[in-house]
Amino acid sequence: MVPVLGVLFCVYPKTPRGARRVVFDLVSLALAVIAFLVSIHWAQGVADRSTLVAA
């Protein structure tokens, strides 16, 4: 959900933006997506380990 809103924010800005701002927005969006994917990977790993310990 958040990446979709981030893309819409970049595609339809409220005010015109310079090249530096566009680059900043794209880098911020990329970092947010990477952090999201890392957190999902971490959560799946923790869930798998806790299942093995409980069994």
N, C-alpha and C positions, 0 to 999 in steps of 0.2 A: 504494500500500500504506500509506504513512504517513498520508495523509488518512483512510483507513478506520479505522486504529487511533486516530487523534485523535478522530474522531467517536464511536467506541465509548467512549473515555476520558471524553468529555463526557456521553454519554448514560447510562452506567453507572458513576458515581463510587463509590469505595470508602467515602467518608464524605460526609455531607450538606455542601453548600457554600452559602455566602451568595451574594447577587446580585453582589457585586463580583468574587468568584472566578469565577463563571459568565461574566461579561463578559470578564474577563481570559483565561479559557480559550478563549472564542470568538474574541477578537481574535488571540490567539496562533495558533489554528488557521487563521484567515483569512490571516495573514501567512505562515505556512508554505506554504499552498497557492499564494499569490501568488509567493513565492520559488521554489517548484517550477516553476510555469508559466514564469516569467522564465528560469530556468536551462535549461529545455527549449528555449525559443525561441532563447536565446543559442547553445546547443549545435548546433541545426539550422543556424543562420546560419554558425557557424564551419565546420561540416562541408560546407556548400554552397560556401563560399569556398575551402576547401582542395581540393575536388574540381575546381573551375575552374582553380586554379593548377597542379595536377598534370597536367591534361589538355593 
